[in-house]
Amino acid sequence: MDLGIPTLVEMKSVEDAAAFASSLGFSFVELNMNLPWCTIENLQKTDFRTLTSRYNIYFTIHADENLFFCDFSERVAKAHTQNMLDAIELASKNGMPLINFHMSRGVYFTLPGERVFLFDKYRDVYLDKLLRFRDICAASAKNDVMLCVENTGIREDFVWQGIDLLLDSPSFALTWDLGHDYSAGLCDTPQLMPLKERICHIHLHDAEGKDCHLPLGNGKMDIGSMLSCVSPRRMVLEVKTLNGIRQSMPWLKKNHYL
């Protein structure tokens, strides 16, 4: 299993991230497209082949968390889908095997005593848009790029129905974020375990209560037990500071991940 790091707010460039990852023996960097220097426009200008050779690592992508590709407005949905298609093209050209992304619950109306999610209210429209998104992305990804849906403590059944729809395509798989699942009361686990053969990516960090992204060994999680359930190809140490990553190194070495 390859081990990688996320891009951090303390970093200033793709090369900065690559150099840090390489210095600690990691295999890849997950580039977060929400950072200004990781927008699709800036990534398209980056010489990834040179960086891969110089630092002996590779890259994956964490798609923009604002993607709203099922928006009821065709103009909005088209723009957000194009952002994903551009990311797929970038990944395919530069040997990036994976794009991680989140599912949105969408807009909700707050009524007396309840929330009404519009994707749920108009579920047929939502699923139709998701089907079109799946097929156009799968056609672009081909066999070069895996598109991984990350769990984020979402309980709504219409979202999980949408994930099942995506997983009907072999171009889509799952990312299991252990820390977020733990902090959400393991609400994702019953949904994910029947699909564990489709989990090919892990986001790893420790947690205590609602406090996530702790260095490994600084929380209350039984990380070893959770990891024993799956056999992912890649795992990102999703600790959000340089010092936190360094603090996690003894745990990784003790447990033979590095």
Disulfide bonds with the S-S distance in Angstrom:
none
